[in-house]
């Protein structure tokens, strides 16, 4: 099969770097296949699934060049080899994706540090992806959320969440929940903390007794921690 400059079959033995150098990712057909593979119907949904801003999607479409990272993400998410993903008809691909949807995963982008979330478009900070089964996310109503994972560095929430633990943050769920773990924006600095509502104010608390709690009349919630894994 041809995709502009070369045969797709030649990609099978290529490294990721070689893949990015050789693949002609121009054209709306590849963009359409990525949308199908990720189950996205709009640019906004695609941005959420890729863990990037909607503006980044619009820029790629306007420039007529699809980042090879997106296609690799679609390959990992769908479980289909690249030649298969690009060679099936729309109907065949749709049927295949429907059949395996009960085994589907959501790929969550991983970034290096909490402060990198200050950038609305944090795609350049993504280092890897974590695959979470969608059925497990449904109990958090997070199957379609914009999620991001990161390793905790600060000991502020010890002993509950320790340095080295991985947390998954929903940037979509910003509603307050009493006693929940949140990422808040404090004058440009992002904090991972526990929030409690008091009469007329919020208590920003840290489980580590060596770090002093404080109170705010208003808070700017950037996201809610849905899940964390502990390092033993």
Residue pairs with C-beta under 8 A, 6 or more apart in sequence:
1 7
1 8
1 9
1 83
1 86
1 87
2 8
3 23
3 24
3 27
3 30
3 86
4 24
4 26
4 27
5 22
5 24
6 22
6 24
8 82
8 83
8 86
8 87
9 83
10 22
11 19
11 22
11 23
11 82
11 83
12 81
12 82
12 83
14 22
16 72
19 68
19 72
20 68
23 68
23 71
25 65
25 66
25 67
25 68
25 70
25 71
26 64
26 65
26 66
27 64
27 66
28 61
30 66
30 71
30 86
31 61
31 66
32 90
33 74
33 85
33 86
33 93
34 40
34 46
34 66
34 70
34 71
34 73
34 74
35 41
35 46
36 90
36 93
36 94
36 97
37 74
37 75
37 77
37 78
37 80
37 85
37 93
37 97
38 46
38 49
38 50
38 73
38 74
38 77
38 78
39 45
39 49
39 97
39 101
39 104
40 46
40 48
40 49
43 54
43 57
43 58
43 61
44 54
45 144
46 57
47 53
47 54
47 56
47 57
47 146
48 144
48 145
48 146
48 172
49 77
49 106
49 107
50 57
50 70
50 73
50 109
50 123
51 108
51 109
51 122
51 123
51 126
51 146
51 147
51 148
52 121
52 122
52 123
53 120
53 121
53 123
55 120
55 121
56 121
56 123
60 66
60 67
60 70
69 123
71 82
73 107
73 129
74 85
75 81
75 82
75 85
76 107
76 129
76 131
77 104
77 105
77 106
77 107
78 85
78 97
79 100
80 88
80 93
80 96
85 93
88 96
104 133
104 134
105 131
105 132
105 133
105 134
106 131
106 132
106 133
106 134
106 137
106 143
106 147
107 129
107 130
107 131
107 132
108 129
108 130
108 131
108 132
108 147
108 148
108 149
108 168
109 123
109 126
109 128
109 129
109 147
109 148
109 149
110 126
110 127
110 128
110 129
110 130
110 148
110 149
110 150
111 117
111 122
111 125
111 126
111 127
111 148
111 149
111 150
112 125
112 127
112 150
112 151
113 150
113 153
114 150
114 152
114 153
114 183
114 190
114 192
115 189
115 190
116 122
116 125
116 150
117 148
117 150
117 169
117 171
117 183
117 190
117 222
117 223
118 185
118 188
118 190
119 125
122 148
130 149
130 166
130 168
132 147
132 168
134 143
137 143
137 145
137 226
140 170
140 173
140 226
140 227
141 173
142 170
142 172
142 173
142 226
144 172
145 170
145 171
145 172
145 173
146 170
146 171
146 172
147 168
147 169
147 170
147 171
147 172
147 226
148 168
148 169
148 171
148 223
149 166
149 167
149 168
149 169
150 166
150 167
150 169
151 164
151 165
151 166
151 167
152 161
152 162
152 163
152 164
152 165
152 166
152 167
152 192
152 228
153 163
154 163
154 192
155 162
155 163
155 208
155 211
156 191
156 192
156 193
156 206
156 207
156 208
156 211
157 181
157 192
157 193
157 194
157 206
157 207
157 208
158 207
158 208
159 207
159 208
160 207
161 167
161 181
161 192
161 207
161 228
161 230
162 230
162 231
164 231
165 228
165 229
165 230
165 231
166 228
166 229
167 181
167 192
167 225
167 227
167 228
168 225
168 226
168 227
168 228
169 183
169 223
169 224
169 225
169 226
170 223
170 224
170 226
171 222
171 223
172 223
173 223
173 224
173 226
174 221
174 222
174 223
174 224
175 221
175 224
176 182
176 195
176 197
176 202
176 219
176 221
177 195
177 224
178 195
178 196
178 197
179 194
179 195
179 196
180 194
180 195
180 224
180 225
181 192
181 193
181 194
181 224
181 225
181 228
182 192
182 193
182 194
182 195
182 221
182 222
182 223
182 224
182 225
183 190
183 191
183 192
183 221
183 222
183 223
183 224
183 225
184 190
184 191
184 193
184 195
184 204
184 219
184 220
184 221
184 222
185 220
185 221
185 222
186 220
190 222
191 204
192 225
193 204
193 205
193 206
194 204
194 205
194 206
194 207
195 202
195 203
195 204
195 205
195 219
195 221
196 202
196 203
196 205
197 203
198 215
200 217
201 215
201 216
201 217
202 215
202 216
202 217
202 218
202 219
203 213
203 214
203 215
204 213
204 214
204 215
204 216
204 219
205 213
206 212
206 213
